[in-house]
Amino acid sequence: MIKQKRGNKKAMSVWIWILIILILIAIGVGIYFWLSGSGGGLGGGIPQPPALPE
């Protein structure tokens, strides 16, 4: 019984780490889209400054 409890704790900690990693990835993707300024489209990149007047 003790081994099963330890195994369940280890399995729970693995799931917690997976959730933390997924949350960090989601935050990173959100920051990328926020910085790129695109409304959800891929490949928008960081917007260029306006052109200088001639």
C-alpha positions in Angstrom: 0.0 0.0 0.0 2.8 2.4 0.8 4.4 1.9 -2.7 1.0 2.6 -4.3 0.7 5.9 -2.4 4.2 6.9 -3.4 3.5 6.0 -7.0 0.3 8.1 -7.0 2.1 11.1 -5.6 4.8 10.7 -8.3 2.1 10.5 -11.0 0.4 13.6 -9.6 3.7 15.5 -9.6 4.3 14.6 -13.2 0.9 15.9 -14.2 1.5 19.1 -12.3 4.8 19.6 -14.1 3.1 18.9 -17.4 0.5 21.5 -16.6 3.1 24.1 -15.6 5.0 23.5 -18.8 1.8 23.9 -20.9 0.9 27.1 -19.1 4.4 28.5 -19.7 4.2 27.6 -23.4 0.7 29.3 -23.7 2.1 32.4 -22.0 5.0 32.5 -24.4 2.8 32.1 -27.4 0.5 34.8 -26.1 3.4 37.2 -25.6 4.7 36.4 -29.1 1.3 37.3 -30.7 1.0 40.4 -28.5 4.5 41.6 -29.6 3.9 40.7 -33.2 0.8 42.8 -33.2 -1.1 40.4 -35.5 -4.7 39.6 -34.7 -4.0 35.8 -34.5 -2.4 35.3 -37.9 0.9 33.5 -38.1 4.0 35.1 -39.6 2.9 38.7 -38.8 6.3 39.5 -37.3 7.1 42.7 -35.4 5.4 45.6 -37.2 7.7 48.0 -39.0 7.7 51.7 -38.1 5.9 54.1 -40.5 7.8 55.2 -43.6 9.7 58.4 -43.4 8.2 61.4 -45.3 9.9 62.2 -48.5 
